[in-house]
Amino acid sequence: MIDFTNGSVFKLSPANPQEIGPQVAELLVPDEQIVASFKAVRDFVVFTNRRLMAVNVQGITGKKRDFTSLPYNKIQAFSVETAGTFDLDAELDLWFSGMGKVRLEFKGQVDVRALGKMIAGYVL
């Protein structure tokens, strides 16, 4: 499983859902759709209409992968921090029941407010 407490693991940039989608397609349930996807160097996260999936690509070849599924219905609280003038990274903190805090850091032009609104729509 990915160590979510280490923020440096997730310096995420927007990724094309058509490129990421086939890598998680077999794990999606009926009527589940990819809403947004973000990629680090090798790892990536996918927001669907039901959950957040974090994929940890392992090994030299990258064929071994750890898929962590975090359902929205287990979110107890969340926090959105937008990028600033000197701190260009935006952050999304999610507190999951039984797991604790998950922090995702986004670099570049990511509309973290839209992600927060999307999560609010599923959680509230």
N, C-alpha and C positions, 0 to 999 in steps of 0.2 A: 504494500500500500504506500502511496505517496505520503511523505511527511508534510502535512499541510501547515505546520507551525513554522516551517522554514520558508519565508516569503521569497527568498532568492530563487526558489524552484520555479516560481510562477511569475515571470516577466512576460506576460502574454500580449500578443499582437493579434489583430483580427485575422481569421483564416477563412478560406473559401469553404462553405459547407459541402459543396459538391466534391471537393477533394477529401475532406474529413469523413463525410457520410459513409462511404463504403467500408471504412475501417471499423465502424461501430454498428453497421446495419444489422448484423446478425443478433445483436443484443437488444434491439428495439422491439417493444411489444406492439401489437396491433394498435393503430391510431396514434402511435407516438411519432412525433415529428421533430426534426432538428430546428431549433429557433435561432441559435447563434453558435459560433465556434471560434476558438482562440488557440493559438499555438505558441509554444516556447521553442527552444532549439529542437528538441525531439518530442517532448511531452506535449499533450494538448488537452483541452477541456471542451466539452460539448454541452450546451444548454438545450434541453428538449422541452416539450410542453409538459413533462412529468417529473424530470429530474436533471441533476447535474452529473455528468460522467467525466471523471478524470482518468486519463490514460497515461501511464508511466511506461515509456519505451525503455527496455532494458537490454543489456548485452551489447557486444560489439556490432553484431549484424542488425540489431533492432527488431528481430523477429519475436523475441519474448516480450510480452506486454502484460501489464497489470491494469485491469479495468475496475475502477472504483465507482460504484453507483451511489449517489446521494439524493434520495427522494425529497422533493420539496415539502411533502407533508411531515417531514421530521425537522423542519426549520422552526426554531423557537424565536429567533430574532435575527435581524440583519442590519448592516450598516454600510453606507456608501460614502466614500471620500473621493471627491473630485480632484483632478490635477490642479496645481497652482502655477504660479509664475516661476518659481525656482524648483519646486518638487513636481516634476512632469509626470509622475506615475499616479494613476488612480487606483483605488483599492475597494474591494468588495469583501466584507467580513460576513460570514454566515455562521450562526450557532446552531448545531444539530443536536437533537436529543440523543444522549448516550455516546456522543463523540466529541463534543466540544466545538471549538472555533476552527473554521476553515477560512484562510485568507488567500484571496486571489489578487495579484497585482498586475495591472495592465499598463503597458507603455504605449506611447503614441496617442493618436486621436481615437480613443474609445469612449463611447457615450455610456459611462457607467450609471448615469441616472436612468437611462432606458432599461438597463439590466435590473436596477433596483425596482423600477416600476413593473417590469415583467414578473419578478419574483413576488412582489406585493400582490399582484393579480392571482398568483397561484397559492399564496400562503394566507392572505387575509380573507 
